[in-house]
Amino acid sequence: MDRRGFIKRSFFAMGSLAAIKLLENPLMAHDMDTVSADKTQTEMKRIMIIDGGPRRNMNTAQMLQKFAEGAKSVGNDVEVKTVRLYDMDYKGCMSCMACKLKGKASNVCRFRDALSPVLDEIAQADGLVLGSPIYFGEVTGQMRAFLERLSFPWLSYNDYSMTAPKRMPVVLIETMNGMPERNNSNGFGTMEGCITRVLGEPQHIVAYNTCQVKDYSRYELGGFSEEAKHQWRDAHWEEDLQKAYDAGRQMASQSTF
Ligand SMILES: Cc1cc2nc3c(=O)[nH]c(=O)nc-3n(C[C@H](O)[C@H](O)[C@H](O)COP(=O)(O)O)c2cc1C
């Protein structure tokens, strides 16, 4: 089993353990005041794209842009919104516990800052796309902070169940220096377990061996062969972008919204 599979299985094992605990002690079960989606509000399909990379127009941003193009190509009834986390001033989970207040528990974060409207929009969206470069084997710090705010309110400490206002298709996009056969990426790590349980099994798109800079000769990057990087890019980059585009089309075309 690979590392990603191990993390995922451990997460599910944790969930089962919690369920057993609950069965042993039914008094722990307590209804959560969940926010439910307003399905009748509009026929428009709304897809939220969250860009967890700092660089405009570089690998991650280009992949997400292609996804957006693919989704929009389906028709006018698809609304696609891209949010750049690095342009926003927000915090990770502040442990304010407002989402777990007695009688006022909520499965959408109650802490108010610049991220609040984004989390509110995701709660009612029809599809979610998360993109991040891989930093030290994980998604970026901004993406992780965002995921804390997204996921902690899903979790009930009464019965360890996890619920979002609605389930939706999810696509996770990673870009990295690593190669398919040799990389250090945990990707979205344990947060992927939360997403799978609550929103649904995500689709993965990974762009490997990306060009980190346009001109390698300007930097101390002797560990990389610029020629090999460009060869890889010539052979794979268009295909990677196409995968993102196709995933966008597929998400926007889904009838299960
Ligand atoms: C701080 C930092 C840490 C990185 N760590 C990794 C890593 O652990 N594994 C990897 O494969 N690539 C790593 N990379 C390379 C980036 O993931 C890769 O270049 C990515 O495609 C950059 O995305 P961007 O062009 O959208 O910024 C790192 C880059 C930076 C700046």
PDBQT file of the ligand as one rigid body, heavy atoms in Angstrom, charges set to zero:
ROOT
HETATM    1  C1  LIG A 301       8.917  26.037  -0.741  1.00  0.00    +0.000 C 
HETATM    2  C2  LIG A 301       8.873  24.991  -1.825  1.00  0.00    +0.000 A 
HETATM    3  C3  LIG A 301       8.873  23.662  -1.475  1.00  0.00    +0.000 A 
HETATM    4  C4  LIG A 301       8.778  22.674  -2.464  1.00  0.00    +0.000 A 
HETATM    5  N1  LIG A 301       8.761  21.355  -2.082  1.00  0.00    +0.000 NA
HETATM    6  C5  LIG A 301       8.566  20.403  -3.001  1.00  0.00    +0.000 A 
HETATM    7  C6  LIG A 301       8.474  19.046  -2.614  1.00  0.00    +0.000 A 
HETATM    8  O1  LIG A 301       8.543  18.702  -1.444  1.00  0.00    +0.000 OA
HETATM    9  N2  LIG A 301       8.290  18.122  -3.584  1.00  0.00    +0.000 N 
HETATM   10  C7  LIG A 301       8.198  18.448  -4.902  1.00  0.00    +0.000 A 
HETATM   11  O2  LIG A 301       8.015  17.546  -5.716  1.00  0.00    +0.000 OA
HETATM   12  N3  LIG A 301       8.263  19.732  -5.310  1.00  0.00    +0.000 NA
HETATM   13  C8  LIG A 301       8.449  20.720  -4.391  1.00  0.00    +0.000 A 
HETATM   14  N4  LIG A 301       8.503  22.045  -4.771  1.00  0.00    +0.000 N 
HETATM   15  C9  LIG A 301       8.325  22.386  -6.210  1.00  0.00    +0.000 C 
HETATM   16  C10 LIG A 301       6.904  22.840  -6.511  1.00  0.00    +0.000 C 
HETATM   17  O3  LIG A 301       5.954  21.986  -5.960  1.00  0.00    +0.000 OA
HETATM   18  C11 LIG A 301       6.656  22.865  -8.016  1.00  0.00    +0.000 C 
HETATM   19  O4  LIG A 301       7.631  23.629  -8.661  1.00  0.00    +0.000 OA
HETATM   20  C12 LIG A 301       5.270  23.391  -8.317  1.00  0.00    +0.000 C 
HETATM   21  O5  LIG A 301       4.866  23.010  -9.614  1.00  0.00    +0.000 OA
HETATM   22  C13 LIG A 301       5.212  24.909  -8.217  1.00  0.00    +0.000 C 
HETATM   23  O6  LIG A 301       3.922  25.354  -8.500  1.00  0.00    +0.000 OA
HETATM   24  P1  LIG A 301       3.672  26.806  -9.103  1.00  0.00    +0.000 P 
HETATM   25  O7  LIG A 301       4.452  26.870 -10.396  1.00  0.00    +0.000 OA
HETATM   26  O8  LIG A 301       2.212  26.898  -9.280  1.00  0.00    +0.000 OA
HETATM   27  O9  LIG A 301       4.191  27.786  -8.110  1.00  0.00    +0.000 OA
HETATM   28  C14 LIG A 301       8.655  23.043  -3.833  1.00  0.00    +0.000 A 
HETATM   29  C15 LIG A 301       8.687  24.413  -4.167  1.00  0.00    +0.000 A 
HETATM   30  C16 LIG A 301       8.809  25.374  -3.189  1.00  0.00    +0.000 A 
HETATM   31  C17 LIG A 301       8.824  26.847  -3.559  1.00  0.00    +0.000 C 
ENDROOT
TORSDOF 0
